[in-house]
Amino acid sequence: PALRADVHTNKLAVCLGDGSRYDKHYDNMGGSDLRKLTVLLYLQDEWSEQMGGCFRIHGAGGGRSPGLGAVAAVAEAEDGVVDIEPRGGRLLSFWSDSLVHSVCESYAAG
């Protein structure tokens, strides 16, 4: 189905520290879920590696993952994952039904 201007959904997802995370998933698993495009905007002012919370793309081996787009230039691990640091002001967008991803454990203070 095509993108439609009259149908939209919103979801607010937050990791509040203490090891909170999101397991590996698609944002749209089909069925009655109408989401097509996921857009993430990181709003925090500061970030350090110790805070964790990286956005992890799975199945990125061999170049590009479906839905990965221009992000393919970021460092890729040998196991086919790409970690994107959650730096303030960073905007990520991807097709909701084609990018398997997770959010790594976050230890940032809430």
C-alpha positions as a printed NumPy array, in Angstrom:
array([[  0.   ,   0.   ,   0.   ],
       [  1.067,   3.563,  -0.672],
       [  1.867,   6.185,   1.953],
       [ -1.237,   8.187,   2.815],
       [ -1.408,  11.669,   4.323],
       [ -4.686,  10.908,   6.126],
       [ -3.356,   7.907,   8.1  ],
       [ -0.626,   8.302,  10.704],
       [  0.363,   6.946,  14.087],
       [  2.66 ,   8.222,  16.805],
       [  4.703,   6.318,  19.347],
       [  6.986,   7.712,  22.013],
       [  9.716,   5.29 ,  23.091],
       [ 12.137,   6.13 ,  25.885],
       [ 14.969,   4.206,  27.564],
       [ 15.4  ,   5.595,  31.07 ],
       [ 18.667,   3.973,  32.157],
       [ 19.239,   1.133,  34.65 ],
       [ 19.957,  -1.205,  31.723],
       [ 16.654,  -0.533,  29.929],
       [ 16.641,  -1.646,  26.29 ],
       [ 14.481,  -2.754,  23.368],
       [ 14.988,  -6.264,  21.994],
       [ 15.49 ,  -7.038,  18.298],
       [ 12.338,  -6.281,  16.28 ],
       [ 10.639,  -4.695,  13.26 ],
       [  8.501,  -1.658,  14.056],
       [  5.751,  -2.989,  11.769],
       [  5.191,  -6.745,  11.876],
       [  2.206,  -6.598,   9.508],
       [ -1.425,  -7.28 ,  10.239],
       [ -3.366,  -4.159,  11.175],
       [ -0.193,  -2.116,  11.807],
       [ -0.212,   0.762,   9.317],
       [  3.206,   2.232,  10.103],
       [  5.407,   2.632,   7.025],
       [  8.168,   5.002,   8.066],
       [  9.881,   5.271,  11.441],
       [ 11.619,   8.532,  12.35 ],
       [ 13.78 ,   8.902,  15.474],
       [ 15.135,  12.192,  16.787],
       [ 17.565,  12.125,  19.711],
       [ 16.959,  15.09 ,  21.995],
       [ 19.573,  14.765,  24.759],
       [ 22.248,  17.436,  25.073],
       [ 25.174,  15.15 ,  25.918],
       [ 26.087,  11.521,  25.346],
       [ 29.099,   9.337,  26.217],
       [ 29.845,   5.709,  25.398],
       [ 29.34 ,   4.727,  29.062],
       [ 25.695,   5.821,  28.793],
       [ 24.965,   3.135,  26.186],
       [ 21.633,   3.21 ,  24.378],
       [ 22.993,   2.796,  20.831],
       [ 20.506,   2.058,  18.059],
       [ 21.577,  -1.331,  16.666],
       [ 20.805,  -2.439,  13.112],
       [ 20.811,  -6.223,  12.631],
       [ 21.553,  -8.123,   9.449],
       [ 23.639,  -5.368,   7.91 ],
       [ 26.357,  -7.73 ,   6.654],
       [ 27.359,  -7.57 ,   3.036],
       [ 26.863,  -3.874,   2.539],
       [ 23.355,  -2.538,   2.984],
       [ 20.427,  -3.791,   4.967],
       [ 16.945,  -3.162,   3.513],
       [ 15.821,   0.176,   4.86 ],
       [ 19.333,   1.173,   5.927],
       [ 19.822,   3.88 ,   3.299],
       [ 22.723,   6.306,   3.636],
       [ 23.623,   5.103,   7.142],
       [ 25.567,   2.233,   5.537],
       [ 28.73 ,   4.317,   5.896],
       [ 28.889,   3.84 ,   9.687],
       [ 31.208,   1.24 ,  11.197],
       [ 29.975,  -2.341,  10.871],
       [ 30.916,  -5.179,  13.201],
       [ 31.907,  -8.609,  11.896],
       [ 28.618, -10.105,  13.106],
       [ 26.545,  -7.96 ,  10.72 ],
       [ 25.352,  -5.322,  13.176],
       [ 25.725,  -1.572,  12.958],
       [ 25.592,   0.559,  16.107],
       [ 24.537,   4.18 ,  15.805],
       [ 25.332,   6.452,  18.74 ],
       [ 22.309,   8.319,  20.152],
       [ 23.817,  11.793,  19.893],
       [ 21.561,  14.791,  20.444],
       [ 20.203,  16.262,  17.221],
       [ 20.699,  13.019,  15.261],
       [ 17.757,  12.022,  13.077],
       [ 17.244,   8.44 ,  11.884],
       [ 14.561,   7.289,   9.469],
       [ 13.849,   3.867,   8.021],
       [ 11.066,   1.708,   6.591],
       [  9.127,   0.306,   9.553],
       [  8.576,  -3.121,   7.993],
       [ 12.061,  -3.832,   6.647],
       [ 14.713,  -2.87 ,   9.213],
       [ 15.433,  -5.266,  12.075],
       [ 16.81 ,  -3.239,  14.977],
       [ 17.155,  -2.997,  18.731],
       [ 18.269,  -0.478,  21.332],
       [ 21.286,  -1.502,  23.411],
       [ 21.23 ,  -1.247,  27.209],
       [ 21.055,   2.331,  28.448],
       [ 22.716,   3.514,  31.629],
       [ 22.057,   7.232,  31.207],
       [ 20.554,   8.988,  34.209],
       [ 16.816,   9.573,  33.764]])
